Amino acid sequence: MIETYQRIRRWQAGNFRLGSLLHRGIWGLSDQAFISATNLIVTVVLARDLGPANYGAFALVYAGIFLASAFQSALVTRPHNVVGTTYDGAEYRRYTTATAISQLWLIGAL
């Protein structure tokens, strides 16, 4: 019993070393780093090229787009992804149809 416990502890410690975690998650980490760096470069280039007034207008419109996207995600997408998984067959089709209609209403409102 004690030997089994010790083997499990060694296995857990070996799997949670920093190098092992980085090796397994390097692709996700590098993907996020690449996207963040690209966003930073595009923002700096736009800010220098557009000037303060035009970049300010761009930033307001861009923030509005992000706000609308977050609003849509919170009201339609996430609830469908969470609640929709509990339904089967005809119930799922009805719920998805209702979600699609609410999406269309949201598009019209925005």
PyMOL commands that place a pseudoatom at each C-alpha (Angstrom):
pseudoatom trace, name=CA, resn=MET, resi=1, chain=A, elem=C, hetatm=0, pos=[0.000, 0.000, 0.000]
pseudoatom trace, name=CA, resn=ILE, resi=2, chain=A, elem=C, hetatm=0, pos=[2.739, 2.447, 0.950]
pseudoatom trace, name=CA, resn=GLU, resi=3, chain=A, elem=C, hetatm=0, pos=[4.765, 1.530, -2.156]
pseudoatom trace, name=CA, resn=THR, resi=4, chain=A, elem=C, hetatm=0, pos=[1.764, 2.225, -4.386]
pseudoatom trace, name=CA, resn=TYR, resi=5, chain=A, elem=C, hetatm=0, pos=[1.213, 5.569, -2.707]
pseudoatom trace, name=CA, resn=GLN, resi=6, chain=A, elem=C, hetatm=0, pos=[4.891, 6.478, -3.183]
pseudoatom trace, name=CA, resn=ARG, resi=7, chain=A, elem=C, hetatm=0, pos=[4.776, 5.503, -6.879]
pseudoatom trace, name=CA, resn=ILE, resi=8, chain=A, elem=C, hetatm=0, pos=[1.671, 7.631, -7.391]
pseudoatom trace, name=CA, resn=ARG, resi=9, chain=A, elem=C, hetatm=0, pos=[3.325, 10.612, -5.668]
pseudoatom trace, name=CA, resn=ARG, resi=10, chain=A, elem=C, hetatm=0, pos=[6.468, 10.265, -7.842]
pseudoatom trace, name=CA, resn=TRP, resi=11, chain=A, elem=C, hetatm=0, pos=[4.302, 10.004, -10.984]
pseudoatom trace, name=CA, resn=GLN, resi=12, chain=A, elem=C, hetatm=0, pos=[2.318, 13.111, -10.008]
pseudoatom trace, name=CA, resn=ALA, resi=13, chain=A, elem=C, hetatm=0, pos=[5.455, 15.087, -9.212]
pseudoatom trace, name=CA, resn=GLY, resi=14, chain=A, elem=C, hetatm=0, pos=[7.038, 14.055, -12.511]
pseudoatom trace, name=CA, resn=ASN, resi=15, chain=A, elem=C, hetatm=0, pos=[3.992, 15.067, -14.543]
pseudoatom trace, name=CA, resn=PHE, resi=16, chain=A, elem=C, hetatm=0, pos=[3.705, 18.504, -12.968]
pseudoatom trace, name=CA, resn=ARG, resi=17, chain=A, elem=C, hetatm=0, pos=[7.254, 19.695, -13.430]
pseudoatom trace, name=CA, resn=LEU, resi=18, chain=A, elem=C, hetatm=0, pos=[7.555, 23.071, -15.137]
pseudoatom trace, name=CA, resn=GLY, resi=19, chain=A, elem=C, hetatm=0, pos=[9.378, 21.655, -18.158]
pseudoatom trace, name=CA, resn=SER, resi=20, chain=A, elem=C, hetatm=0, pos=[6.724, 19.025, -18.690]
pseudoatom trace, name=CA, resn=LEU, resi=21, chain=A, elem=C, hetatm=0, pos=[3.914, 21.563, -18.433]
pseudoatom trace, name=CA, resn=LEU, resi=22, chain=A, elem=C, hetatm=0, pos=[5.640, 23.926, -20.850]
pseudoatom trace, name=CA, resn=HIS, resi=23, chain=A, elem=C, hetatm=0, pos=[6.334, 21.113, -23.293]
pseudoatom trace, name=CA, resn=ARG, resi=24, chain=A, elem=C, hetatm=0, pos=[2.683, 20.083, -23.347]
pseudoatom trace, name=CA, resn=GLY, resi=25, chain=A, elem=C, hetatm=0, pos=[1.330, 23.633, -23.482]
pseudoatom trace, name=CA, resn=ILE, resi=26, chain=A, elem=C, hetatm=0, pos=[3.926, 25.235, -25.735]
pseudoatom trace, name=CA, resn=TRP, resi=27, chain=A, elem=C, hetatm=0, pos=[1.663, 25.341, -28.791]
pseudoatom trace, name=CA, resn=GLY, resi=28, chain=A, elem=C, hetatm=0, pos=[-1.170, 27.089, -26.997]
pseudoatom trace, name=CA, resn=LEU, resi=29, chain=A, elem=C, hetatm=0, pos=[1.241, 29.469, -25.331]
pseudoatom trace, name=CA, resn=SER, resi=30, chain=A, elem=C, hetatm=0, pos=[3.043, 30.283, -28.581]
pseudoatom trace, name=CA, resn=ASP, resi=31, chain=A, elem=C, hetatm=0, pos=[-0.291, 30.774, -30.360]
pseudoatom trace, name=CA, resn=GLN, resi=32, chain=A, elem=C, hetatm=0, pos=[-1.424, 33.306, -27.764]
pseudoatom trace, name=CA, resn=ALA, resi=33, chain=A, elem=C, hetatm=0, pos=[1.955, 35.066, -27.831]
pseudoatom trace, name=CA, resn=PHE, resi=34, chain=A, elem=C, hetatm=0, pos=[1.819, 35.326, -31.630]
pseudoatom trace, name=CA, resn=ILE, resi=35, chain=A, elem=C, hetatm=0, pos=[-1.727, 36.728, -31.603]
pseudoatom trace, name=CA, resn=SER, resi=36, chain=A, elem=C, hetatm=0, pos=[-0.881, 39.252, -28.878]
pseudoatom trace, name=CA, resn=ALA, resi=37, chain=A, elem=C, hetatm=0, pos=[2.279, 40.385, -30.646]
pseudoatom trace, name=CA, resn=THR, resi=38, chain=A, elem=C, hetatm=0, pos=[0.421, 40.749, -33.944]
pseudoatom trace, name=CA, resn=ASN, resi=39, chain=A, elem=C, hetatm=0, pos=[-2.332, 42.795, -32.285]
pseudoatom trace, name=CA, resn=LEU, resi=40, chain=A, elem=C, hetatm=0, pos=[0.268, 45.052, -30.672]
pseudoatom trace, name=CA, resn=ILE, resi=41, chain=A, elem=C, hetatm=0, pos=[2.121, 45.620, -33.956]
pseudoatom trace, name=CA, resn=VAL, resi=42, chain=A, elem=C, hetatm=0, pos=[-1.093, 46.364, -35.878]
pseudoatom trace, name=CA, resn=THR, resi=43, chain=A, elem=C, hetatm=0, pos=[-2.242, 48.774, -33.157]
pseudoatom trace, name=CA, resn=VAL, resi=44, chain=A, elem=C, hetatm=0, pos=[1.072, 50.657, -33.159]
pseudoatom trace, name=CA, resn=VAL, resi=45, chain=A, elem=C, hetatm=0, pos=[1.143, 50.872, -36.965]
pseudoatom trace, name=CA, resn=LEU, resi=46, chain=A, elem=C, hetatm=0, pos=[-2.464, 52.112, -37.081]
pseudoatom trace, name=CA, resn=ALA, resi=47, chain=A, elem=C, hetatm=0, pos=[-1.869, 54.664, -34.323]
pseudoatom trace, name=CA, resn=ARG, resi=48, chain=A, elem=C, hetatm=0, pos=[1.172, 56.083, -36.123]
pseudoatom trace, name=CA, resn=ASP, resi=49, chain=A, elem=C, hetatm=0, pos=[-0.439, 56.068, -39.550]
pseudoatom trace, name=CA, resn=LEU, resi=50, chain=A, elem=C, hetatm=0, pos=[-3.914, 57.413, -38.682]
pseudoatom trace, name=CA, resn=GLY, resi=51, chain=A, elem=C, hetatm=0, pos=[-3.016, 60.180, -36.267]
pseudoatom trace, name=CA, resn=PRO, resi=52, chain=A, elem=C, hetatm=0, pos=[-4.655, 60.878, -32.913]
pseudoatom trace, name=CA, resn=ALA, resi=53, chain=A, elem=C, hetatm=0, pos=[-8.147, 61.923, -34.063]
pseudoatom trace, name=CA, resn=ASN, resi=54, chain=A, elem=C, hetatm=0, pos=[-8.647, 59.168, -36.642]
pseudoatom trace, name=CA, resn=TYR, resi=55, chain=A, elem=C, hetatm=0, pos=[-7.128, 56.516, -34.377]
pseudoatom trace, name=CA, resn=GLY, resi=56, chain=A, elem=C, hetatm=0, pos=[-9.462, 57.615, -31.593]
pseudoatom trace, name=CA, resn=ALA, resi=57, chain=A, elem=C, hetatm=0, pos=[-12.454, 57.157, -33.894]
pseudoatom trace, name=CA, resn=PHE, resi=58, chain=A, elem=C, hetatm=0, pos=[-11.127, 53.753, -34.958]
pseudoatom trace, name=CA, resn=ALA, resi=59, chain=A, elem=C, hetatm=0, pos=[-10.614, 52.720, -31.316]
pseudoatom trace, name=CA, resn=LEU, resi=60, chain=A, elem=C, hetatm=0, pos=[-14.186, 53.704, -30.411]
pseudoatom trace, name=CA, resn=VAL, resi=61, chain=A, elem=C, hetatm=0, pos=[-15.673, 51.732, -33.311]
pseudoatom trace, name=CA, resn=TYR, resi=62, chain=A, elem=C, hetatm=0, pos=[-13.431, 48.751, -32.549]
pseudoatom trace, name=CA, resn=ALA, resi=63, chain=A, elem=C, hetatm=0, pos=[-14.438, 48.831, -28.874]
pseudoatom trace, name=CA, resn=GLY, resi=64, chain=A, elem=C, hetatm=0, pos=[-18.091, 48.963, -29.941]
pseudoatom trace, name=CA, resn=ILE, resi=65, chain=A, elem=C, hetatm=0, pos=[-17.601, 45.877, -32.086]
pseudoatom trace, name=CA, resn=PHE, resi=66, chain=A, elem=C, hetatm=0, pos=[-16.005, 44.031, -29.156]
pseudoatom trace, name=CA, resn=LEU, resi=67, chain=A, elem=C, hetatm=0, pos=[-18.826, 45.116, -26.865]
pseudoatom trace, name=CA, resn=ALA, resi=68, chain=A, elem=C, hetatm=0, pos=[-21.476, 43.899, -29.325]
pseudoatom trace, name=CA, resn=SER, resi=69, chain=A, elem=C, hetatm=0, pos=[-19.596, 40.614, -29.714]
pseudoatom trace, name=CA, resn=ALA, resi=70, chain=A, elem=C, hetatm=0, pos=[-19.422, 40.104, -25.944]
pseudoatom trace, name=CA, resn=PHE, resi=71, chain=A, elem=C, hetatm=0, pos=[-23.116, 40.976, -25.640]
pseudoatom trace, name=CA, resn=GLN, resi=72, chain=A, elem=C, hetatm=0, pos=[-24.044, 38.447, -28.345]
pseudoatom trace, name=CA, resn=SER, resi=73, chain=A, elem=C, hetatm=0, pos=[-21.848, 35.783, -26.787]
pseudoatom trace, name=CA, resn=ALA, resi=74, chain=A, elem=C, hetatm=0, pos=[-23.345, 36.303, -23.328]
pseudoatom trace, name=CA, resn=LEU, resi=75, chain=A, elem=C, hetatm=0, pos=[-26.962, 36.321, -24.535]
pseudoatom trace, name=CA, resn=VAL, resi=76, chain=A, elem=C, hetatm=0, pos=[-26.971, 33.725, -27.310]
pseudoatom trace, name=CA, resn=THR, resi=77, chain=A, elem=C, hetatm=0, pos=[-23.847, 31.632, -27.871]
pseudoatom trace, name=CA, resn=ARG, resi=78, chain=A, elem=C, hetatm=0, pos=[-22.842, 30.613, -24.358]
pseudoatom trace, name=CA, resn=PRO, resi=79, chain=A, elem=C, hetatm=0, pos=[-26.355, 29.836, -23.138]
pseudoatom trace, name=CA, resn=HIS, resi=80, chain=A, elem=C, hetatm=0, pos=[-26.916, 27.679, -26.217]
pseudoatom trace, name=CA, resn=ASN, resi=81, chain=A, elem=C, hetatm=0, pos=[-23.631, 25.857, -25.673]
pseudoatom trace, name=CA, resn=VAL, resi=82, chain=A, elem=C, hetatm=0, pos=[-24.452, 25.185, -22.019]
pseudoatom trace, name=CA, resn=VAL, resi=83, chain=A, elem=C, hetatm=0, pos=[-28.230, 24.660, -21.959]
pseudoatom trace, name=CA, resn=GLY, resi=84, chain=A, elem=C, hetatm=0, pos=[-28.473, 23.136, -25.435]
pseudoatom trace, name=CA, resn=THR, resi=85, chain=A, elem=C, hetatm=0, pos=[-26.390, 20.147, -24.408]
pseudoatom trace, name=CA, resn=THR, resi=86, chain=A, elem=C, hetatm=0, pos=[-29.128, 19.037, -22.020]
pseudoatom trace, name=CA, resn=TYR, resi=87, chain=A, elem=C, hetatm=0, pos=[-31.693, 18.597, -24.817]
pseudoatom trace, name=CA, resn=ASP, resi=88, chain=A, elem=C, hetatm=0, pos=[-32.145, 15.787, -27.340]
pseudoatom trace, name=CA, resn=GLY, resi=89, chain=A, elem=C, hetatm=0, pos=[-34.022, 15.402, -30.582]
pseudoatom trace, name=CA, resn=ALA, resi=90, chain=A, elem=C, hetatm=0, pos=[-37.052, 17.645, -31.027]
pseudoatom trace, name=CA, resn=GLU, resi=91, chain=A, elem=C, hetatm=0, pos=[-36.328, 19.602, -27.836]
pseudoatom trace, name=CA, resn=TYR, resi=92, chain=A, elem=C, hetatm=0, pos=[-32.855, 20.452, -29.139]
pseudoatom trace, name=CA, resn=ARG, resi=93, chain=A, elem=C, hetatm=0, pos=[-34.258, 21.567, -32.503]
pseudoatom trace, name=CA, resn=ARG, resi=94, chain=A, elem=C, hetatm=0, pos=[-36.850, 23.778, -30.787]
pseudoatom trace, name=CA, resn=TYR, resi=95, chain=A, elem=C, hetatm=0, pos=[-34.243, 25.315, -28.499]
pseudoatom trace, name=CA, resn=THR, resi=96, chain=A, elem=C, hetatm=0, pos=[-31.810, 25.895, -31.351]
pseudoatom trace, name=CA, resn=THR, resi=97, chain=A, elem=C, hetatm=0, pos=[-34.572, 27.470, -33.448]
pseudoatom trace, name=CA, resn=ALA, resi=98, chain=A, elem=C, hetatm=0, pos=[-35.496, 29.774, -30.574]
pseudoatom trace, name=CA, resn=THR, resi=99, chain=A, elem=C, hetatm=0, pos=[-31.826, 30.669, -30.133]
pseudoatom trace, name=CA, resn=ALA, resi=100, chain=A, elem=C, hetatm=0, pos=[-31.497, 31.417, -33.856]
pseudoatom trace, name=CA, resn=ILE, resi=101, chain=A, elem=C, hetatm=0, pos=[-34.569, 33.665, -33.709]
pseudoatom trace, name=CA, resn=SER, resi=102, chain=A, elem=C, hetatm=0, pos=[-33.148, 35.494, -30.693]
pseudoatom trace, name=CA, resn=GLN, resi=103, chain=A, elem=C, hetatm=0, pos=[-29.896, 35.905, -32.627]
pseudoatom trace, name=CA, resn=LEU, resi=104, chain=A, elem=C, hetatm=0, pos=[-31.806, 37.492, -35.504]
pseudoatom trace, name=CA, resn=TRP, resi=105, chain=A, elem=C, hetatm=0, pos=[-33.623, 39.835, -33.091]
pseudoatom trace, name=CA, resn=LEU, resi=106, chain=A, elem=C, hetatm=0, pos=[-30.289, 40.802, -31.572]
pseudoatom trace, name=CA, resn=ILE, resi=107, chain=A, elem=C, hetatm=0, pos=[-28.822, 41.514, -35.005]
pseudoatom trace, name=CA, resn=GLY, resi=108, chain=A, elem=C, hetatm=0, pos=[-31.786, 43.748, -35.760]
pseudoatom trace, name=CA, resn=ALA, resi=109, chain=A, elem=C, hetatm=0, pos=[-31.434, 45.570, -32.462]
pseudoatom trace, name=CA, resn=LEU, resi=110, chain=A, elem=C, hetatm=0, pos=[-27.719, 46.141, -32.865]
for i in range(1, 110): cmd.bond("trace and resi %d" % i, "trace and resi %d" % (i + 1))
show_as sticks, trace
zoom trace
